[in-house]
């Protein structure tokens, strides 16, 4: 298992290096090899390269939230601790990527739109999505009720319902965001599409590795807590019988 993890770390590292280079430079060299990166966008210029981090981060967050949904539903049906752990770690990593979306968006918007933030449907719904999952993590962290996993799973279902709304908001509402270039009648340069998909693959692999590590850590922590609880019960002195 450790060797497999090490191989995935190396592959992910190489993917991230290639994806970052392709996103930042029209042409780059890795050793003796020369690669074509994403061309500079004619209207926005180099600031458009945030696109290769902003969009893949959003897609990765959506993917993690859907995994969280599946694990949460499975937990509600089967009360499986493994599903509960998977739901927790995918929510944690998903919030990180959603935070990247909310940070890179205004950085991109300021030079292009002239504003840092506007309360259009996509931006507002993304913020609501982020707040729901942050609330989910606060519930898991600070609630001591035995029903916390059940309540968190129910909240996760509500959060997942927001994901399609965020994605399709620019299809059905007039927003500051442009219409989609993929599947919406627009077009994208094949080299840009290639770099976009490579970055999404790299981000997804990185998210998988983080979730894997976090899953193992959370599982060990719960086993340790259970062992401590069992030991405390065994060491607890018996109550003496009251004298008659």
ABEGO torsion letter per residue (X at the ends): XAAAAAAAAAAAAAAAAAAAAAAABABBBBEABBBBBBBBBAAAEAAAAAAAAAAAAAAAAAAAAAAAAAAAAAAAAAGBAAAAAAAAAAAAAAAAAAAAAAAAAAAAAAAAAGBABBBBAAAAAAAAAAAAAAAAAAAAAABABAAAAAAAAAAAAAAAAAAAAAAAAAAABBBABBBBABGAGBBBBAAAAAAAAAAAAAAAAAAAAAAAAAAAAAAAAAAAAAAAAAAAAAABBBBBBBBX
